[in-house]
Amino acid sequence: MRGTTGGLQSARPLGETVPAVYQQDWYTQQLCAAFDEVLAPVFTTLDSFSAYLDPHTAPDDMLGWLAGWIGLTFTGHETPARKRDLIVAGIRTLAARGTARGVREAVAAVFDVEPEIEESGGITASTTPGTPSPGNPHPLLTVRLVVADRSAIDERRLEALVEAVTPAHIPHHVEVVAATAVDG
């Protein structure tokens, strides 16, 4: 939770904005000073709001809030620098969400491993009627991670990530394969 900042001065004190007849009145100036003390943090926050929306400049305790805007959740073990990197990657992949490229970028950003993506579909254009469609008529997306140590990958987390970035109508299959099993 954000705290208060003691001694924060208002950029535009209210006492200067009252009519001239009240600018010399001690009670009016005290009342305005009390409002300034309460409103200065609000105005300062609003003036710097764009910094809260930038993952590079947002305060560490605001990164979870910022990640929530793009549907990103953290496990609680990430450093602030890693959180910032994940938010940047999440923003970058939003435009490609639901595509093979978007799935690839999301998995690579979270697990630091480039996945193999297999799609069952295809597209073609033909002027000849009856031309067979490429691919399989039953959609399936396979995401495969080839890693040295299978136990280093949380398969439930991988499954949840692929589920989140894959269109709801496309079934998917997730595989984590040891590098030696693929090489041999």
C-alpha positions in Angstrom: 0.0 0.0 0.0 1.3 3.4 -0.9 2.0 5.7 2.1 2.0 9.4 2.6 4.9 11.7 2.0 5.5 14.2 4.8 6.3 17.8 3.9 5.2 17.4 0.3 4.5 20.9 -1.1 1.7 21.6 -3.5 2.7 22.7 -6.9 -0.1 25.2 -6.9 -1.1 26.2 -3.3 -4.8 26.9 -2.8 -4.1 29.9 -0.7 -2.8 31.7 -3.8 -6.0 31.0 -5.8 -8.5 32.5 -3.4 -9.8 36.1 -4.0 -7.4 38.9 -2.8 -9.6 39.7 0.1 -9.0 36.2 1.6 -5.3 36.1 0.8 -4.5 38.1 3.9 -6.9 36.2 6.2 -5.1 33.9 8.5 -8.0 31.4 9.0 -8.5 31.1 5.2 -4.8 30.5 4.6 -4.7 27.8 7.4 -7.7 26.1 5.9 -6.1 26.2 2.4 -2.8 24.9 3.9 -4.7 21.9 5.4 -6.3 21.1 2.1 -2.9 21.5 0.4 -1.4 18.9 2.8 -4.2 16.4 1.9 -4.3 17.2 -1.8 -0.6 17.5 -2.6 0.0 13.7 -2.8 -3.1 13.3 -5.0 -1.9 16.0 -7.4 1.6 14.7 -7.4 0.4 11.1 -8.2 -1.8 12.4 -11.0 1.0 14.5 -12.4 3.3 11.4 -12.5 0.6 8.8 -13.4 2.3 8.0 -16.7 5.3 6.8 -14.7 3.1 4.3 -12.9 2.0 2.9 -16.2 5.5 2.3 -17.5 7.0 -1.0 -16.3 10.5 0.6 -16.4 9.6 3.4 -14.0 6.7 2.1 -11.9 7.5 1.6 -8.2 8.2 -2.0 -7.2 5.1 -2.4 -5.1 2.9 -1.3 -8.1 4.2 -4.0 -10.5 1.6 -6.5 -9.5 -1.2 -4.0 -10.2 0.3 -3.1 -13.5 0.7 -6.8 -14.5 -3.0 -7.3 -13.6 -4.0 -4.9 -16.3 -2.7 -7.3 -19.0 -3.8 -10.5 -17.2 -0.4 -11.4 -15.9 0.1 -13.0 -12.5 3.3 -13.6 -10.6 4.3 -16.7 -8.5 5.8 -14.4 -5.8 9.4 -15.5 -6.3 10.2 -13.0 -9.1 12.6 -10.2 -8.5 11.4 -6.7 -9.4 13.7 -6.7 -12.5 12.2 -10.1 -13.6 8.6 -8.7 -13.0 9.5 -5.7 -15.2 10.8 -8.0 -17.9 7.7 -10.2 -17.8 5.4 -7.1 -18.0 7.3 -5.8 -21.0 7.1 -9.2 -22.7 3.4 -9.4 -21.9 2.7 -6.0 -23.4 4.7 -7.0 -26.5 2.8 -10.3 -27.0 -0.7 -8.8 -26.6 -0.9 -7.9 -30.2 -0.1 -11.5 -31.2 -2.3 -13.1 -28.6 -3.9 -16.3 -29.9 -1.4 -16.8 -32.7 1.5 -19.3 -32.8 3.9 -16.4 -32.6 2.1 -15.1 -29.4 2.2 -18.5 -27.8 5.9 -18.9 -28.7 6.8 -15.5 -27.3 4.8 -16.0 -24.1 6.3 -19.4 -23.3 9.8 -18.1 -24.1 9.4 -15.0 -21.9 8.2 -17.0 -18.9 10.4 -20.2 -19.1 13.4 -18.8 -21.0 13.2 -21.7 -23.4 12.2 -21.4 -27.1 9.3 -23.8 -27.5 8.5 -26.0 -30.6 5.0 -25.2 -31.9 3.1 -27.5 -34.1 -0.2 -26.5 -35.6 -2.6 -28.8 -37.3 -4.2 -26.3 -39.6 -3.2 -24.5 -42.7 -4.4 -22.1 -45.3 -4.4 -22.0 -49.1 -6.0 -20.2 -51.9 -7.1 -21.8 -55.2 -9.2 -21.0 -58.2 -9.9 -24.7 -58.7 -13.0 -26.0 -57.0 -12.6 -29.0 -54.7 -9.0 -28.3 -53.9 -8.3 -30.1 -50.6 -7.5 -28.0 -47.6 -4.1 -28.3 -46.1 -3.5 -29.6 -42.5 -5.8 -31.7 -40.4 -9.5 -30.9 -40.2 -9.3 -31.4 -36.4 -7.5 -28.4 -34.8 -4.7 -29.1 -32.3 -1.9 -26.9 -31.0 1.1 -28.8 -29.6 3.6 -26.8 -27.5 6.8 -28.7 -26.8 9.7 -27.6 -24.5 13.0 -29.4 -25.0 15.0 -28.9 -21.8 18.0 -30.5 -20.1 16.2 -31.1 -16.9 12.4 -31.9 -17.0 12.1 -31.3 -13.3 13.1 -27.7 -13.7 9.9 -26.9 -15.6 6.6 -26.7 -13.7 4.3 -28.4 -16.2 1.1 -27.1 -14.5 2.3 -23.6 -14.9 3.2 -24.2 -18.5 -0.3 -25.7 -19.1 -1.9 -22.7 -17.5 0.1 -20.3 -19.6 -0.6 -22.0 -22.9 -4.3 -22.2 -21.9 -4.3 -18.4 -21.2 -2.7 -17.4 -24.5 -4.4 -20.0 -26.8 -7.9 -19.3 -28.3 -10.6 -21.1 -26.4 -11.8 -23.1 -29.4 -8.4 -24.6 -30.1 -7.5 -27.7 -28.1 -3.8 -27.8 -27.1 -1.3 -30.3 -25.9 1.8 -29.5 -23.8 4.9 -31.6 -23.7 8.1 -31.2 -21.7 10.9 -33.4 -23.2 14.4 -34.1 -21.9 17.0 -33.0 -24.5 18.7 -36.4 -24.4 15.4 -38.1 -25.4 15.1 -35.9 -28.5 18.8 -36.1 -29.4 19.0 -39.9 -29.1 
